[in-house]
């Protein structure tokens, strides 16, 4: 069962810098927000805390942290927005509200890159993306307008792989698969195309580019 942020946590989120997402609060408050996926601790001194893309969305009031257990849109681990990886049980929502949510999350991710990558580079993935590979790749695809797969039929599916820092992207339509590759490359991922040994179906392997 997930819960919305406490009143004290919400005050910390609301008081975040509107541009950078930098947070100020007690150590316990900041740690709790990190555990919920709403904040992260910068790895370099002075180790400030910043809102994640999900945290930015909560601050902007675009999404509410639900009290019910997570769904395809709200994973149980954080109870907040997540881009669709494809194959979720709930029908995909492609309406204006969803598009606004995805756009806001993508803008928050670009700001995260600017604040945490050396030199403020927004053209390649940041540390948060490297620890949330499926969610990061799915956000890049959904933000670019690609359609996630439903329970059946076409659309992309982003899945974990045994390889470190790599996700697999499946899309039965060859042209759509190549379009997914172009989107990920533009978003700063290294992409290669492969065939499944048993089925011969094409898929992508994508890894965050480091330089």
C-alpha positions as CSV (number, residue, x, y, z in Angstrom):
1,X,0.0,0.0,0.0
2,X,1.5,3.3,-1.1
3,X,0.7,6.6,0.6
4,X,0.9,10.2,-0.5
5,X,3.8,12.3,0.8
6,X,3.4,13.5,4.4
7,X,2.6,17.2,5.0
8,X,6.2,17.9,5.9
9,X,7.5,16.0,2.8
10,X,5.0,17.9,0.6
11,X,6.3,21.2,2.0
12,X,9.8,20.2,1.0
13,X,8.7,19.3,-2.5
14,X,6.7,22.5,-2.9
15,X,9.7,24.5,-1.7
16,X,12.1,23.0,-4.3
17,X,13.8,25.3,-6.7
18,X,11.4,25.7,-9.6
19,X,14.2,25.4,-12.2
20,X,16.8,23.1,-10.8
21,X,14.6,21.0,-8.4
22,X,17.2,21.4,-5.6
23,X,15.7,20.5,-2.2
24,X,16.1,21.7,1.3
25,X,14.9,19.7,4.3
26,X,16.0,17.5,7.2
27,X,18.1,14.4,6.4
28,X,15.2,12.2,7.3
29,X,12.8,14.0,5.0
30,X,15.3,13.9,2.1
31,X,16.1,10.3,2.7
32,X,12.3,9.4,2.7
33,X,11.8,11.2,-0.6
34,X,14.8,9.3,-2.1
35,X,13.2,6.0,-1.0
36,X,9.9,7.0,-2.7
37,X,11.7,7.8,-6.0
38,X,10.8,11.5,-5.7
39,X,14.3,12.7,-5.1
40,X,17.9,11.7,-5.6
41,X,21.2,12.6,-3.8
42,X,23.8,14.1,-6.1
43,X,26.9,11.8,-6.1
44,X,29.4,14.8,-6.1
45,X,30.0,17.2,-3.2
46,X,28.2,19.0,-1.6
47,X,25.8,16.0,-2.2
48,X,22.6,18.2,-2.6
49,X,19.3,16.5,-3.1
50,X,17.2,17.1,-6.3
51,X,13.7,16.2,-7.5
52,X,13.6,13.3,-9.9
53,X,11.2,13.6,-13.0
54,X,8.5,12.0,-10.8
55,X,9.2,14.5,-8.1
56,X,8.9,17.4,-10.5
57,X,5.5,16.1,-11.6
58,X,4.3,15.8,-8.0
59,X,5.5,19.4,-7.3
60,X,3.6,20.7,-10.4
61,X,0.4,19.0,-9.3
62,X,0.2,17.0,-12.6
63,X,0.0,13.7,-10.8
64,X,-1.1,12.7,-7.3
65,X,0.5,9.8,-5.4
66,X,-2.3,7.3,-5.0
67,X,-3.2,5.5,-1.9
68,X,-4.0,2.3,-3.7
69,X,-1.4,-0.2,-4.7
70,X,0.5,0.7,-7.9
71,X,-0.8,0.0,-11.4
72,X,0.9,0.1,-14.8
73,X,0.9,3.9,-14.5
74,X,1.9,3.9,-10.9
75,X,4.4,1.2,-9.9
76,X,4.1,-0.1,-6.4
77,X,7.7,0.8,-5.7
78,X,7.0,4.6,-5.8
79,X,3.3,5.1,-6.4
80,X,4.0,7.8,-9.0
81,X,4.0,8.3,-12.7
82,X,6.1,6.0,-14.9
83,X,6.3,6.0,-18.7
84,X,4.7,2.9,-20.3
85,X,7.2,0.1,-21.0
86,X,4.5,-1.7,-23.1
87,X,2.3,-4.7,-22.3
88,X,0.6,-3.1,-19.2
89,X,-2.7,-4.5,-18.2
90,X,-4.4,-1.2,-18.2
91,X,-5.4,0.2,-21.6
92,X,-2.9,2.8,-22.9
93,X,-4.2,6.4,-22.4
94,X,-3.1,8.6,-25.3
95,X,-5.3,11.5,-24.5
96,X,-4.2,15.1,-23.9
97,X,-3.8,14.7,-20.1
98,X,-1.4,11.7,-20.6
99,X,0.6,13.7,-23.2
100,X,1.0,16.6,-20.8
101,X,2.2,14.2,-18.1
102,X,4.7,12.6,-20.4
103,X,5.9,16.0,-21.7
104,X,6.4,17.3,-18.2
105,X,8.3,14.2,-17.1
106,X,10.6,14.4,-20.1
107,X,11.3,18.1,-19.4
108,X,12.1,17.2,-15.8
109,X,14.5,14.5,-17.0
110,X,16.3,17.0,-19.3
111,X,16.7,19.3,-16.3
112,X,18.0,16.4,-14.3
113,X,20.6,15.8,-17.0
114,X,21.6,19.5,-17.0
115,X,22.1,19.6,-13.3
116,X,24.0,16.3,-12.9
117,X,26.0,15.7,-16.1
118,X,29.4,17.2,-16.4
119,X,29.2,20.6,-18.2
120,X,25.4,20.5,-18.0
121,X,25.2,18.1,-21.0
122,X,21.5,17.3,-21.9
123,X,22.4,15.2,-24.9
124,X,23.3,12.0,-23.0
125,X,21.7,10.1,-20.2
126,X,22.4,10.9,-16.5
127,X,23.0,8.7,-13.5
128,X,19.3,8.4,-12.7
129,X,18.7,6.9,-16.1
130,X,21.5,4.4,-15.7
131,X,19.8,3.1,-12.6
132,X,16.3,3.1,-14.1
133,X,17.0,1.8,-17.6
134,X,13.6,0.5,-18.6
135,X,11.8,3.6,-17.2
136,X,14.3,6.0,-18.9
137,X,14.1,4.3,-22.3
138,X,10.4,4.0,-22.1
139,X,10.1,7.7,-21.3
140,X,12.2,8.7,-24.3
141,X,10.0,6.6,-26.6
142,X,6.7,7.7,-25.2
143,X,7.7,11.4,-25.1
144,X,8.6,11.1,-28.8
145,X,5.1,9.9,-29.6
146,X,5.8,6.1,-30.1
147,X,2.9,3.9,-29.1
148,X,3.4,1.4,-26.3
149,X,2.1,-2.2,-26.8
150,X,-1.1,-3.3,-25.1
151,X,-1.8,-6.8,-23.9
152,X,-2.0,-7.8,-27.6
153,X,-1.0,-6.3,-30.9
154,X,1.7,-3.9,-32.0
155,X,3.6,-1.2,-30.2
156,X,6.9,-1.1,-28.4
157,X,7.9,-3.1,-25.4
158,X,11.0,-2.2,-23.3
159,X,12.4,-5.0,-21.2
160,X,15.4,-5.7,-18.9
161,X,18.3,-7.8,-20.2
162,X,21.1,-9.8,-18.6
163,X,23.6,-7.3,-20.0
164,X,24.6,-4.5,-17.7
165,X,23.3,-1.1,-18.7
166,X,21.2,-2.4,-21.6
167,X,17.5,-2.8,-22.3
168,X,15.8,-4.6,-25.2
169,X,13.2,-2.9,-27.3
170,X,10.7,-5.1,-29.2
171,X,8.4,-3.8,-31.9
172,X,6.9,-6.2,-34.4
173,X,6.7,-3.5,-37.2
174,X,10.1,-3.1,-38.8
175,X,9.6,0.5,-39.7
176,X,8.4,1.4,-36.2
177,X,11.4,-0.5,-34.7
178,X,13.8,1.6,-36.8
179,X,11.9,4.8,-35.7
180,X,12.4,3.7,-32.1
181,X,16.1,3.3,-32.7
182,X,16.3,6.8,-34.2
183,X,14.5,8.3,-31.2
184,X,16.7,6.5,-28.6
185,X,19.9,7.6,-30.5
186,X,18.7,11.2,-30.5
187,X,18.0,10.9,-26.8
188,X,21.6,9.8,-26.1
189,X,21.5,6.0,-26.3
190,X,23.7,3.6,-28.2
191,X,21.5,1.3,-30.2
192,X,22.1,-1.9,-32.2
193,X,19.7,-4.2,-34.0
194,X,19.7,-7.9,-33.4
195,X,17.6,-11.0,-34.2
196,X,16.2,-13.5,-31.7
197,X,17.9,-16.8,-32.3
198,X,14.7,-18.9,-32.2
199,X,12.1,-16.7,-33.8
200,X,14.3,-14.5,-36.0
201,X,12.3,-11.4,-34.8
202,X,14.3,-8.2,-34.9
203,X,14.8,-6.2,-31.7
204,X,17.0,-3.4,-30.3
205,X,19.6,-3.4,-27.6
206,X,20.0,0.1,-26.2
207,X,22.5,1.4,-23.7
208,X,23.0,5.0,-22.3
209,X,25.8,6.7,-24.1
210,X,28.6,7.8,-21.8
211,X,30.4,10.3,-24.1
